[in-house]
Structures are given as C-alpha cells and as structure tokens.
C-alpha cells in the first residue's frame, strides 16, 4: 500500500474519532441538562406552597338554617392560579349534646381552570341529619403534582343548623 492511502486512512480515523468524541460531549451535556431541569422542577414542586397553584379562601353554607330533608348547598371562594387536578374530601361534622361526630363524607375530584376569586356553589350529595342539630363542614383539598408530591389545605365552615 502506498503511503498516501495509509495516511488517508489514518486521517479519516482521526476525523471519525473527533466526531465521535464531539457526539459524546453533546450527549453528555444534554443528559446533564435534563437532570438539572428535572431536579429544578422537583424542588420547585416540593418547596412551593399550595397557594402557588390554588388558594381556598372560604367554604360557607348557602343558608344558616336548613330544613331537615332539604338539599344542602355550599359556596366556595377560591383563587386558581394554574390549571390543576384536585381531590376533595368534605366531612359533615355534627354536634348533638356536646358530642361531635362525622356524620357523612363526600369524596370527589376534578380539573379546575385558572380563575381569580371565583365563587362556586355546589351541592353536598351525601346523607344529612334527620334530627335537629348543629353542624359544620370540614373541607380537605389535595393537589396532586408531578413526582408524587401532594399539597393540601383544610377549611372549616361556620356552623349551620338543621331544623324541622
């Protein structure tokens, strides 16, 4: 073989090695960038309070006195800063002769859209007391984020009455 062919082979080997090294460098930098981005997203979700996504201001009964057997409506006031998927647990807690008990619970979930200071009326669909009593609603809101991170908030309504 002539020296020109041999030097040409070595030249192309050298060029290919440089191209492969450059490709390894780019892939490594890309992977490091992805790891840093995902770490930042995880830390952001972990350390930021729920108020960065949604803030519940109040949950109140539509009426202070409800007739036994009638539907029970509530009004929730909230600020939604980002579209979110939310889980709710609403506990109806009643008091009769200074004994408190969880009368019933309503579990629901749904997607909510960005809205500032939204008042939302909703129906409590679980069972309600059949005797004269005073109750309040304890509303637990849970926001499920990426990486299995959850944020939660609990509100209590003012007392309301069930009357015949």
Secondary structure as GFF3:
##gff-version 3
##sequence-region A 1 164
A	DSSP	alpha_helix	3	47	.	.	.	ID=ss1
A	DSSP	three_ten_helix	50	52	.	.	.	ID=ss2
A	DSSP	beta_strand	54	61	.	.	.	ID=ss3
A	DSSP	beta_strand	65	67	.	.	.	ID=ss4
A	DSSP	beta_strand	72	80	.	.	.	ID=ss5
A	DSSP	beta_strand	84	96	.	.	.	ID=ss6
A	DSSP	beta_strand	99	112	.	.	.	ID=ss7
A	DSSP	beta_strand	115	124	.	.	.	ID=ss8
A	DSSP	beta_strand	133	144	.	.	.	ID=ss9
A	DSSP	three_ten_helix	146	148	.	.	.	ID=ss10
A	DSSP	beta_strand	150	156	.	.	.	ID=ss11
A	DSSP	beta_strand	160	163	.	.	.	ID=ss12
###
